[in-house]
Amino acid sequence: PLGFWMQDWFEFSRNHYDRIGHLAQGFIPAILAREILWRKQVINLVNISPGKYWLFFLTTCFCLAFSAFYELLEWWTAVIGGDGSVEFLGTQGDVWDAQWDMMLALIGAILAQLLLGKVHDRQMVKVTEFSH
């Protein structure tokens, strides 16, 4: 219903529920990816400044790669599915749908890190100090 409500409120020509989902596809896994990179010590966070930039960059790359892989799955399903693929893809006539989806996942990943990164840092420092 959120997509239909947005369509009515903002007089969109299409239902943007798919767009909301792809924003979440970047936002939600960002902190999970960030935590895995931190806990597995993929990034050296002893010298916190350079490490934090690499953590931000690699988390963003992970989320964007995940989104691109999902778009490839959609494409493969369309190739295999034939005529029924139009309903599955839900592009609603937008030839740039895959690109929009990946861009929104990228924005979601960046937003999650900007909005939640400092809180996550504090929590991870406490966990790291507690475990030593």
C-alpha positions in Angstrom: 0.0 0.0 0.0 2.9 2.5 0.7 3.7 2.6 -3.1 0.1 3.3 -4.0 -0.1 6.0 -1.2 3.0 7.7 -2.5 1.6 7.5 -6.1 -1.6 9.2 -4.9 0.1 11.8 -2.7 2.8 12.9 -5.1 0.8 12.2 -8.3 3.4 9.8 -9.6 2.7 8.1 -12.9 3.8 4.8 -11.4 3.9 2.9 -8.1 7.3 3.4 -6.5 7.2 0.6 -4.0 10.0 -1.1 -5.9 12.1 2.0 -5.4 11.5 1.9 -1.7 12.5 -1.8 -1.6 15.8 -1.1 -3.4 16.6 1.8 -1.1 16.2 -0.6 1.8 18.2 -3.2 -0.1 21.2 -0.9 0.3 20.3 0.5 3.7 19.6 -2.7 5.7 22.7 -4.8 4.8 25.1 -1.9 5.1 25.5 -2.1 8.9 25.6 -5.9 8.7 28.4 -5.8 6.1 30.2 -3.1 8.2 30.0 -5.2 11.3 31.3 -8.3 9.5 34.2 -6.4 8.0 35.0 -5.0 11.4 34.7 -8.2 13.4 36.6 -10.3 10.9 39.3 -7.6 11.0 39.3 -7.2 7.2 40.1 -3.5 7.9 42.8 -2.5 10.3 41.0 -0.2 12.6 43.9 0.3 15.1 44.8 3.4 13.2 41.2 4.5 13.0 41.3 7.3 10.4 42.3 5.5 7.2 40.6 2.3 8.4 37.2 4.1 8.7 37.4 5.4 5.1 38.2 1.9 3.8 35.4 0.5 6.0 32.9 3.0 4.5 34.1 2.3 0.9 34.1 -1.5 1.2 30.7 -1.5 2.9 29.3 0.6 0.1 31.0 -1.6 -2.5 29.4 -4.7 -0.9 25.9 -3.3 -0.9 26.3 -2.1 -4.5 27.6 -5.5 -5.6 24.7 -7.2 -3.8 22.2 -5.0 -5.7 23.9 -5.6 -9.0 23.8 -9.3 -8.4 20.1 -9.1 -7.7 19.5 -7.2 -10.9 21.4 -9.9 -12.8 19.1 -12.5 -11.2 16.1 -10.5 -12.4 17.5 -10.4 -15.9 18.3 -14.2 -15.9 14.7 -14.8 -14.7 13.4 -12.6 -17.5 15.5 -14.5 -20.1 14.3 -17.9 -18.8 10.7 -16.8 -18.1 10.0 -15.3 -21.5 6.6 -13.6 -21.8 5.8 -13.8 -18.1 8.9 -11.8 -17.2 7.3 -8.4 -17.6 5.0 -8.9 -14.6 7.8 -10.4 -12.6 10.3 -7.5 -13.2 7.7 -4.8 -12.5 9.6 -2.2 -14.6 6.3 -0.5 -15.4 7.7 0.6 -18.7 10.8 2.2 -17.3 13.8 1.2 -19.4 16.2 2.5 -16.7 14.6 0.4 -13.9 17.7 -1.7 -13.2 19.9 1.4 -13.1 17.5 3.2 -10.8 17.3 0.2 -8.5 21.1 0.0 -8.2 21.4 3.8 -7.6 18.8 3.6 -4.8 20.7 0.8 -3.2 23.9 2.8 -3.4 22.1 5.8 -1.8 20.6 3.5 0.9 24.1 2.1 1.8 25.6 5.6 2.0 22.7 6.9 4.1 22.8 4.0 6.5 26.5 4.6 7.2 26.1 8.4 7.5 23.1 8.1 9.8 24.2 5.0 11.9 28.0 4.8 11.5 28.9 6.8 14.6 26.5 4.8 16.8 27.8 1.6 15.4 31.4 2.7 16.0 30.7 3.3 19.7 29.0 -0.1 20.0 31.8 -1.9 18.3 34.5 -0.2 20.4 32.6 -1.3 23.5 32.3 -4.9 22.2 36.0 -4.9 21.3 37.1 -3.6 24.7 34.9 -6.1 26.5 36.2 -9.0 24.6 39.9 -8.2 25.4 
